[in-house]
Amino acid sequence: MSRLHNWSDGESFDPAAQNHRQQALRDDLMTTLVTFLTDRLAQDPTVAGSKGSALARMVGAGLPAPDGFVVTTQALQAINPPELQKLLAQLERVPVTDVDAISQVSSLVRDAIQGVHLDAALLEAIKAAHHRLQSDSVSVRSSATAEDLADASFAGQYESFLNVLSFDGVVLRVRDVWASLYSTRAIAYRLQARIDHESVRMAVVVQKQLQPDASGVLFTRDPVTGANRFVVSAALGLGEGVVAGDAPADQFVVDPDTGSTISSQIVSKDVKVVSAPSGGVERREVPQPAQTNPALSAAHIIELSAMARTLEVLFGGSQDIEFAVVEDAVHILQSRPITTLDPSDDAGWDHGLDEKYNWTLSEMTTTKGPVFRLQLDSGLAYANGLRQC
């Protein structure tokens, strides 16, 4: 191969070697900005946030999770607009009770993030990772570094998006997730919890969008009593129907050791949440014969329970687990600690109350179905309300 002379320093110049060094630098930069869930780097929560690092650890442990990558916390830091620091300094002087002032600064900060120029290297890294996924539909989800603290949970504070259909859509939603770090609600929560705004970093998880037959959540402890039993809520279609309460969901109480179902409440599931052809999600009617079929089979619950036990060991505590079932295969979408759990003795249900009182659903309830054991339903509603995202 020919070598060209570099007259400026008297040394020979090798074009192939130079190209190799430039490619190595680009690869290093892309790894800093974007890392796949299969990469060990993604297991670092300071790089991939709480959600991303948990997913990476699950993948590393051999648990089934959708393929994906993380736009790291470094990406947002790298494009940090100068005016953002001034605005964040203002937040430190805003009283937690002054909602108008918080909202005003929040709007300015989010506008600054939405309008900032994205470096070509970052766009190239995201585009290459998106292409490598080979998926027409992806989810774009927030993954902050302070989502699941022992004394504070940020579940539901930040934005996430399902069924994003293009690279341009991914870039748009990445910006939206970044901006949600400074939503009025998130800012107020940090002020109340006395968490420094600049100490919280935001990564973004991009994963293949599954089209599940059923999805839901599993709590490895009773969310109300703290009793040692698995509590499962599952609906047809996407798990958004369970989390947002947009679709009727079956309830299961499960023996944590065997995965056998102790009790269940199967509702009429007349609607489900699915991916919309134009992006995002939509509600769709369920055909009459399938409405009364359980969302999960006994085999699904046993397999899911085995994964839940593995996750408790992996993360060292009780877990709040999102899952999906696609063609009888169980996938784990997320696992986080149950930060709101107060341990207590198992509380029995006084069936005598059922003879004395008539239980009714609130007029605000949008889903159909009979009234069930209030201890279970209220607990799931409360827990799901805390974890919406």
C-alpha positions in Angstrom: 0.0 0.0 0.0 1.3 3.5 -0.8 2.4 5.7 2.0 2.2 9.5 1.6 4.8 11.8 3.1 3.5 14.3 5.7 5.8 17.3 5.0 4.6 19.2 8.0 6.3 16.9 10.5 8.6 14.8 8.4 6.7 11.5 9.1 5.1 9.2 6.7 1.3 9.1 6.5 -0.7 5.9 6.1 -4.2 6.5 4.9 -5.5 3.1 5.9 -4.1 3.5 9.5 -5.6 7.0 9.7 -9.0 5.7 8.6 -8.8 2.9 11.1 -8.0 5.4 13.9 -10.9 7.6 12.8 -13.3 4.7 12.8 -12.1 3.7 16.3 -12.8 7.2 17.6 -16.2 7.1 16.0 -16.9 3.7 17.6 -15.8 5.0 21.0 -17.9 8.1 20.7 -21.0 6.0 19.6 -20.5 3.7 22.6 -20.4 6.8 24.9 -23.6 8.1 23.4 -25.4 4.9 22.6 -25.0 1.4 24.1 -26.9 -1.8 23.5 -28.6 -3.7 26.4 -26.2 -6.6 25.6 -23.2 -4.4 26.4 -21.8 -4.5 29.9 -21.6 -0.7 30.0 -25.4 -0.6 29.9 -25.6 -2.3 33.3 -24.2 0.9 34.9 -27.1 3.1 36.1 -25.1 6.2 35.8 -24.9 5.5 32.1 -28.2 3.8 31.3 -30.4 5.1 34.1 -32.4 2.8 36.5 -34.6 1.3 33.9 -32.0 0.7 31.3 -29.4 -0.8 33.7 -32.0 -3.1 35.1 -32.9 -4.3 31.6 -29.3 -4.8 30.8 -28.8 -6.9 34.0 -31.8 -9.0 33.1 -30.4 -9.6 29.6 -27.1 -10.5 31.1 -28.8 -13.0 33.4 -30.4 -14.7 30.4 -34.0 -13.4 31.0 -36.1 -12.8 27.9 -36.5 -9.1 27.1 -37.0 -7.3 23.8 -33.8 -6.3 22.0 -32.9 -2.6 22.5 -30.3 0.1 23.0 -29.9 3.0 25.3 -29.2 6.7 24.5 -27.0 7.2 27.4 -27.0 10.0 30.0 -23.9 11.4 28.4 -25.9 12.2 25.3 -28.1 14.8 27.0 -25.1 16.2 28.9 -23.1 16.5 25.7 -25.7 18.8 24.1 -26.5 20.7 27.3 -27.6 24.2 26.1 -25.8 27.0 27.9 -29.1 28.6 29.0 -30.1 25.4 30.8 -27.7 26.0 33.6 -29.1 29.5 34.3 -32.6 28.1 34.3 -31.7 25.3 36.6 -30.1 27.8 39.0 -33.4 29.6 39.1 -35.2 26.4 40.2 -33.1 26.2 43.3 -34.7 29.5 44.5 -38.3 28.6 43.6 -40.5 27.6 46.6 -41.9 24.1 46.3 -45.4 25.6 46.8 -45.1 28.2 44.0 -46.7 26.1 41.2 -46.9 29.0 38.7 -43.2 29.7 39.1 -42.3 26.1 38.7 -44.5 25.8 35.6 -42.9 28.9 34.0 -39.3 27.7 34.5 -40.3 24.2 33.4 -41.7 25.5 30.1 -38.5 27.5 29.4 -36.2 24.5 30.2 -38.3 22.1 28.1 -38.3 24.6 25.2 -34.5 24.9 25.4 -34.1 21.1 25.2 -36.5 20.8 22.4 -34.8 23.4 20.4 -31.2 22.4 20.9 -29.1 21.3 17.9 -28.3 17.6 17.9 -24.7 16.8 17.0 -24.2 14.7 13.8 -22.3 12.1 15.8 -25.2 11.6 18.1 -27.7 11.3 15.3 -25.4 8.9 13.5 -25.2 6.8 16.6 -28.9 6.6 17.1 -29.6 5.9 13.5 -27.0 3.0 13.4 -28.5 1.5 16.5 -32.1 1.9 15.3 -31.1 0.2 12.0 -29.4 -2.6 13.9 -32.6 -3.4 15.7 -34.3 -4.1 12.4 -37.7 -3.3 13.8 -40.4 -1.2 12.1 -41.9 -0.4 15.5 -40.1 0.5 18.7 -40.9 1.8 22.2 -39.0 4.9 23.5 -38.9 5.0 27.3 -37.5 7.2 30.0 -34.7 5.9 32.2 -33.6 8.4 34.8 -30.8 7.9 37.3 -33.0 8.5 40.3 -36.2 6.6 39.4 -36.4 4.0 42.1 -34.8 5.3 45.3 -35.5 3.6 48.6 -37.3 6.6 49.9 -38.7 8.1 46.7 -40.1 6.7 43.5 -40.2 8.7 40.3 -42.5 6.2 38.5 -44.9 8.1 36.3 -43.0 11.4 36.4 -41.3 11.0 33.0 -42.5 10.3 29.5 -42.5 7.1 27.5 -43.9 6.3 24.1 -45.1 3.1 22.4 -45.1 2.1 18.8 -42.8 4.7 17.3 -42.6 3.9 13.6 -39.6 5.8 12.1 -36.1 7.1 12.9 -37.3 10.7 12.8 -40.0 9.6 15.2 -37.4 8.1 17.5 -35.4 11.3 17.5 -38.5 13.3 18.3 -39.5 11.1 21.2 -35.9 11.1 22.6 -36.2 14.9 22.8 -39.6 14.5 24.5 -38.2 12.1 27.1 -35.3 14.5 27.8 -37.7 17.4 28.2 -39.9 15.4 30.6 -37.0 15.4 33.1 -38.0 19.0 33.7 -41.8 18.7 33.6 -43.6 20.7 36.2 -44.5 17.5 38.1 -41.0 16.1 38.0 -39.5 19.4 39.2 -42.0 19.8 42.0 -41.4 16.2 43.1 -37.6 16.7 43.3 -38.1 20.0 45.2 -40.3 18.2 47.7 -37.9 15.3 48.0 -35.0 17.7 48.3 -33.2 16.1 45.4 -30.7 18.3 43.4 -32.0 18.8 39.9 -28.5 18.6 38.4 -27.8 15.3 40.2 -30.5 13.5 38.1 -29.5 12.3 34.6 -31.8 11.0 31.9 -31.1 8.1 29.5 -33.6 6.8 26.9 -34.3 3.1 26.3 -35.3 2.2 22.7 -36.6 -1.4 22.3 -38.3 -3.5 19.7 -42.1 -3.1 20.2 -43.8 -6.3 20.9 -47.3 -7.0 19.7 -48.4 -9.2 22.7 -51.5 -11.4 23.1 -51.6 -10.4 26.8 -49.6 -8.1 29.1 -49.6 -7.0 32.7 -47.8 -6.5 36.0 -46.8 -8.8 38.7 -46.0 -7.7 42.3 -43.8 -10.2 44.2 -45.4 -9.0 47.4 -49.0 -8.0 48.1 -49.0 -4.3 47.4 -51.3 -3.6 50.3 -50.5 -6.0 53.1 -47.0 -6.9 52.2 -48.0 -10.6 52.4 -45.7 -13.1 50.8 -47.7 -13.8 47.6 -47.5 -12.8 44.0 -50.3 -10.5 42.8 -50.8 -10.4 39.0 -53.0 -8.1 36.9 -53.2 -9.0 33.1 -55.2 -7.7 30.2 -55.4 -8.6 26.5 -53.0 -6.7 24.2 -50.5 -4.1 25.4 -49.8 -3.6 29.1 -50.7 0.1 28.7 -54.3 -1.1 29.2 -53.4 -2.4 32.7 -51.2 0.6 33.8 -53.5 3.3 32.5 -56.8 1.4 33.3 -57.9 1.6 29.7 -58.8 -2.1 29.5 -60.4 -4.7 31.8 -57.8 -6.9 33.6 -57.9 -10.3 35.2 -56.5 -10.6 38.7 -54.5 -13.6 40.0 -53.1 -14.3 43.5 -50.2 -16.8 43.1 -48.2 -19.0 45.4 -44.7 -17.6 45.1 -42.9 -20.9 45.6 -44.8 -23.1 43.1 -46.4 -20.6 40.8 -49.8 -22.2 41.3 -52.8 -19.9 41.3 -54.4 -19.5 44.7 -57.4 -17.4 43.5 -58.4 -15.6 40.3 -61.0 -13.1 39.1 -61.6 -13.4 35.4 -63.5 -10.4 33.9 -65.2 -9.8 30.6 -62.5 -8.2 28.5 -64.5 -6.3 25.8 -61.6 -4.0 24.8 -57.8 -4.2 24.6 -55.0 -1.7 23.8 -53.0 -2.4 20.7 -50.5 -0.7 18.4 -52.2 1.7 16.0 -51.3 1.6 12.3 -50.3 5.2 12.3 -48.2 5.0 15.5 -49.0 5.1 19.2 -51.8 2.9 20.6 -55.5 2.6 20.3 -58.3 0.7 22.0 -59.9 -2.1 20.0 -62.9 -4.3 20.6 -62.3 -7.9 21.5 -64.5 -10.5 19.7 -67.2 -12.0 21.9 -65.9 -15.6 22.2 -62.5 -14.3 23.5 -63.9 -11.8 26.0 -64.3 -14.3 28.9 -61.1 -16.3 28.3 -58.4 -15.8 30.9 -55.7 -13.4 29.8 -53.1 -15.9 31.1 -53.0 -19.6 31.2 -51.8 -21.6 34.2 -48.6 -22.4 32.2 -48.0 -18.7 31.6 -48.4 -17.9 35.3 -46.0 -20.7 36.4 -43.3 -19.6 33.9 -43.8 -15.9 34.9 -43.5 -16.8 38.6 -40.2 -18.6 38.0 -38.9 -15.5 36.3 -40.2 -13.4 39.2 -38.3 -15.5 41.7 -35.1 -15.1 39.6 -35.7 -11.3 39.4 -36.0 -11.1 43.2 -32.7 -12.8 43.6 -31.1 -10.7 40.9 -32.1 -7.4 42.3 -32.2 -8.4 46.0 -35.7 -7.6 47.0 -39.4 -7.4 46.1 -40.2 -6.5 42.5 -42.8 -4.7 40.4 -42.6 -6.5 37.1 -44.0 -5.6 33.7 -44.4 -8.6 31.3 -45.9 -9.5 27.9 -46.9 -12.8 26.4 -46.4 -13.2 22.6 -47.4 -16.5 21.1 -47.1 -18.3 24.5 -43.6 -16.9 25.1 -43.3 -14.7 28.3 -41.1 -11.6 28.0 -40.0 -9.3 30.8 -40.4 -5.6 29.9 -39.3 -4.0 33.2 -38.5 -4.8 36.8 -38.2 -2.3 39.6 -38.2 -2.4 43.4 -41.5 -2.0 45.1 -40.5 1.3 46.8 -43.9 1.9 48.5 -44.2 -1.5 50.3 -44.8 -1.4 54.0 -44.2 -4.9 55.5 -47.1 -6.1 57.6 -48.9 -9.3 58.6 -51.3 -10.9 56.1 -54.7 -9.4 56.6 -57.8 -11.6 56.3 -60.9 -10.6 54.6 -64.0 -10.4 56.8 -66.7 -12.1 54.7 -69.3 -11.0 57.2 -69.0 -7.5 55.8 -70.3 -8.8 52.5 -73.5 -9.8 54.2 -74.0 -6.4 55.8 -73.0 -4.1 53.0 -73.5 -3.7 49.2 -70.2 -2.8 47.5 -70.5 -0.6 44.4 -68.1 0.7 41.8 -67.6 4.5 41.5 -69.4 6.2 38.7 -65.9 7.3 37.5 -65.0 3.7 36.7 -64.6 3.2 33.0 -64.0 -0.6 32.7 -66.7 -3.2 32.9 -66.8 -6.1 35.3 -68.1 -7.3 38.7 -67.0 -5.9 42.0 -64.2 -7.9 43.5 -62.4 -8.2 46.8 -61.7 -4.6 47.6 -58.4 -5.4 49.4 -56.9 -6.7 46.1 -58.5 -4.2 43.7 -57.7 -1.1 45.7 -54.1 -2.3 46.2 -53.6 -2.8 42.5 -55.2 0.5 41.7 -53.0 2.3 44.2 -49.8 0.6 43.1 -50.5 1.0 39.4 -51.3 4.7 39.9 -47.9 5.1 41.5 -46.1 3.4 38.6 -47.8 4.8 35.5 -45.4 5.8 32.8 
